[in-house]
Amino acid sequence: MLSLTSGEMNSTENRFYRKSLDVLTEHVRKVQDAIVVLVNSFDSYVEGDTAALRTNYAKIEKFEEEADEYKISLIDQLTKAAPGILYREDFLRLVVEVDEVAELAQSISRLLVRLSEQKWIPTKPISDGINAIASEVLATYEKLRDAILALAVNPHTTIKLVGVVHLCEAKVDQLYQELDFKALVEVKQIERLLTIRDLLSMLEHMTDVMEDASDDARVLALHRVA
């Protein structure tokens, strides 16, 4: 039975790593497309433009499906890789977590449509706070994207950007806590309060998932700099 030499194994690992990164990069970009549409949807929500929200939901659904195709392609590559290849489990965790961000974007978009249909539009202070959190969610994802893209060029940059992702997540968490308390004080109808808190919680959870994904990107980077 033939076995790979150390040099052959390193060459195989490098080819696998690069090929996996190519697919992961496309997946990351599709997820970003979904998040951008979601963030833009909050203006339509505040304006009560249900038709625009439905259109945006369809766009996000399409981006999520396209991201799924890249995820499945990468999982297929990972499954066929030789058992001894490094990085396989790290890539798997990373793509699954990034994909969860797209799923959350779709869920939030669906909720915005339902809220708009019911004409449950929060007051301006609450709306402004939601928009602020949404913008920071996008900013957090952009840093995660940059960290993942840097894996192909400079893993040291990835490690630095992971720290930035953590800082962004902390900022979103602070904004979330402040706005959640404001909603408790200002929103008097219990059903609306619960729904708004659900919305805020999902936005905050998106950055929690991004933070976890950034930690997996750091593991991949450490493999390359060790």
C-alpha positions as CSV (number, residue, x, y, z in Angstrom):
1,M,0.0,0.0,0.0
2,L,1.4,3.4,-1.1
3,S,1.8,6.2,1.5
4,L,2.5,9.9,1.0
5,T,5.9,11.3,1.9
6,S,6.0,14.3,4.2
7,G,6.6,16.6,1.3
8,E,3.8,15.1,-0.8
9,M,1.5,15.4,2.2
10,N,2.4,19.1,2.7
11,S,1.7,19.7,-1.0
12,T,-1.6,17.9,-0.8
13,E,-2.6,19.9,2.3
14,N,-1.7,23.2,0.6
15,R,-3.8,22.4,-2.5
16,F,-6.7,21.3,-0.3
17,Y,-6.4,24.5,1.8
18,R,-6.4,26.8,-1.2
19,K,-9.2,25.0,-2.9
20,S,-11.3,25.1,0.3
21,L,-10.6,28.8,0.8
22,D,-11.8,29.5,-2.8
23,V,-15.2,28.0,-2.1
24,L,-15.4,29.5,1.4
25,T,-14.7,33.0,0.0
26,E,-17.6,32.7,-2.4
27,H,-19.8,31.5,0.4
28,V,-18.8,34.4,2.6
29,R,-19.6,36.9,-0.2
30,K,-23.1,35.5,-0.7
31,V,-23.8,35.8,3.0
32,Q,-22.6,39.4,2.9
33,D,-25.1,40.1,0.1
34,A,-27.9,38.8,2.3
35,I,-26.8,41.0,5.2
36,V,-26.6,44.1,3.1
37,V,-30.1,43.6,1.9
38,L,-31.3,42.9,5.4
39,V,-29.7,46.1,6.8
40,N,-31.3,48.2,4.0
41,S,-34.7,46.6,4.8
42,F,-34.9,48.4,8.1
43,D,-35.5,51.7,6.3
44,S,-38.4,50.1,4.5
45,Y,-39.7,48.7,7.8
46,V,-39.7,52.1,9.4
47,E,-41.5,53.6,6.4
48,G,-44.1,50.8,6.5
49,D,-43.2,49.7,2.9
50,T,-44.4,46.1,3.1
51,A,-44.0,45.5,-0.6
52,A,-40.3,46.5,-0.5
53,L,-39.8,44.2,2.5
54,R,-41.3,41.2,0.6
55,T,-39.0,42.0,-2.3
56,N,-36.0,42.1,0.0
57,Y,-37.0,38.9,1.7
58,A,-37.1,37.2,-1.7
59,K,-33.6,38.5,-2.4
60,I,-32.2,37.3,0.9
61,E,-33.8,33.9,0.4
62,K,-32.1,33.6,-3.0
63,F,-28.7,34.7,-1.5
64,E,-29.1,32.2,1.3
65,E,-29.9,29.4,-1.2
66,E,-26.8,30.3,-3.3
67,A,-24.7,30.4,-0.1
68,D,-26.1,26.9,0.7
69,E,-24.8,25.6,-2.6
70,Y,-21.3,26.8,-1.8
71,K,-21.6,25.3,1.7
72,I,-22.6,21.9,0.3
73,S,-19.8,22.1,-2.3
74,L,-17.3,22.7,0.5
75,I,-18.7,20.0,2.7
76,D,-18.4,17.6,-0.3
77,Q,-14.7,18.6,-0.7
78,L,-14.1,18.1,3.0
79,T,-15.8,14.7,3.0
80,K,-13.6,13.5,0.2
81,A,-10.4,14.8,1.6
82,A,-8.0,12.2,3.0
83,P,-8.6,11.6,6.8
84,G,-5.1,12.8,7.7
85,I,-5.5,16.2,6.1
86,L,-5.3,19.1,8.5
87,Y,-7.9,21.9,8.6
88,R,-10.9,19.7,7.6
89,E,-12.8,20.1,10.9
90,D,-11.9,23.8,11.1
91,F,-13.2,24.6,7.7
92,L,-16.4,22.6,8.4
93,R,-17.1,24.6,11.6
94,L,-16.4,27.9,10.0
95,V,-18.6,27.4,7.0
96,V,-21.5,26.1,9.1
97,E,-21.3,29.1,11.4
98,V,-21.1,31.7,8.6
99,D,-24.1,29.9,7.0
100,E,-26.0,30.3,10.2
101,V,-25.6,34.1,9.8
102,A,-27.4,33.9,6.5
103,E,-30.2,31.8,8.0
104,L,-30.6,34.4,10.8
105,A,-30.8,37.2,8.2
106,Q,-33.6,35.3,6.4
107,S,-35.5,34.8,9.7
108,I,-35.2,38.5,10.6
109,S,-36.3,39.6,7.2
110,R,-39.4,37.3,7.5
111,L,-40.2,38.8,10.9
112,L,-39.9,42.4,9.4
113,V,-42.5,41.5,6.8
114,R,-44.9,40.2,9.4
115,L,-44.4,43.2,11.6
116,S,-45.0,45.6,8.7
117,E,-48.1,43.7,7.7
118,Q,-49.5,44.2,11.2
119,K,-48.3,47.9,11.0
120,W,-46.3,47.3,14.2
121,I,-43.8,50.1,13.6
122,P,-41.8,51.2,16.8
123,T,-41.4,54.8,17.9
124,K,-38.5,56.8,16.4
125,P,-36.1,56.3,19.4
126,I,-36.6,52.5,19.1
127,S,-36.4,52.5,15.3
128,D,-33.2,54.6,15.4
129,G,-31.7,52.2,17.9
130,I,-32.6,49.2,15.7
131,N,-31.0,50.8,12.7
132,A,-27.9,51.6,14.7
133,I,-27.6,47.9,15.8
134,A,-28.2,46.7,12.2
135,S,-25.4,48.9,10.9
136,E,-23.0,47.6,13.5
137,V,-24.0,44.0,12.7
138,L,-23.0,44.7,9.1
139,A,-19.8,46.3,10.2
140,T,-19.0,43.2,12.3
141,Y,-19.6,40.9,9.4
142,E,-17.3,43.0,7.2
143,K,-14.5,42.5,9.6
144,L,-15.2,38.8,9.7
145,R,-15.2,38.7,5.9
146,D,-11.9,40.6,5.9
147,A,-10.4,38.1,8.4
148,I,-11.5,35.1,6.3
149,L,-10.3,36.6,3.0
150,A,-6.9,37.4,4.7
151,L,-6.3,33.7,5.3
152,A,-5.3,33.3,1.6
153,V,-2.8,36.2,1.9
154,N,-1.6,36.9,5.4
155,P,-2.8,34.8,8.3
156,H,-1.2,37.3,10.7
157,T,-3.8,39.8,9.5
158,T,-6.5,37.3,10.1
159,I,-5.4,37.0,13.8
160,K,-5.5,40.8,14.2
161,L,-8.9,41.1,12.6
162,V,-10.4,38.5,14.8
163,G,-9.7,40.8,17.7
164,V,-11.5,43.6,15.9
165,V,-14.5,41.2,15.4
166,H,-14.6,40.6,19.1
167,L,-14.6,44.4,19.8
168,C,-17.4,44.9,17.3
169,E,-19.4,42.2,18.9
170,A,-19.0,43.8,22.3
171,K,-20.3,47.1,20.9
172,V,-23.4,45.4,19.5
173,D,-24.0,43.7,22.8
174,Q,-23.9,47.0,24.6
175,L,-26.2,48.7,22.1
176,Y,-28.5,45.7,22.4
177,Q,-28.7,45.8,26.2
178,E,-29.4,49.6,26.2
179,L,-32.1,49.3,23.5
180,D,-33.7,46.2,25.1
181,F,-34.1,48.2,28.4
182,K,-35.5,51.2,26.5
183,A,-38.1,48.9,24.8
184,L,-39.1,47.6,28.2
185,V,-39.7,51.1,29.4
186,E,-41.4,52.6,26.4
187,V,-43.4,49.7,24.7
188,K,-46.6,49.2,26.6
189,Q,-48.3,46.5,24.5
190,I,-46.9,43.2,25.7
191,E,-47.2,41.4,22.3
192,R,-45.3,44.2,20.5
193,L,-42.7,44.3,23.3
194,L,-42.1,40.6,23.0
195,T,-41.8,40.8,19.2
196,I,-39.4,43.7,19.3
197,R,-37.3,42.0,21.9
198,D,-37.2,38.9,19.6
199,L,-36.0,41.1,16.8
200,L,-33.3,42.6,18.9
201,S,-32.2,39.3,20.3
202,M,-31.8,37.8,16.8
203,L,-29.7,40.8,15.6
204,E,-27.5,40.4,18.7
205,H,-27.2,36.7,18.2
206,M,-25.9,37.2,14.6
207,T,-22.8,38.9,16.0
208,D,-22.4,36.1,18.6
209,V,-22.2,33.7,15.7
210,M,-19.8,36.0,13.8
211,E,-17.6,36.0,16.9
212,D,-17.6,32.2,17.0
213,A,-16.8,32.1,13.3
214,S,-13.9,34.5,13.8
215,D,-12.4,32.2,16.4
216,D,-12.5,29.3,13.9
217,A,-10.8,31.6,11.3
218,R,-8.1,32.3,14.0
219,V,-7.5,28.5,14.4
220,L,-7.0,28.2,10.6
221,A,-4.6,31.1,10.7
222,L,-2.6,29.7,13.5
223,H,-2.2,26.5,11.5
224,R,-0.4,28.5,8.8
225,V,1.8,30.6,11.1
226,A,2.8,27.8,13.5
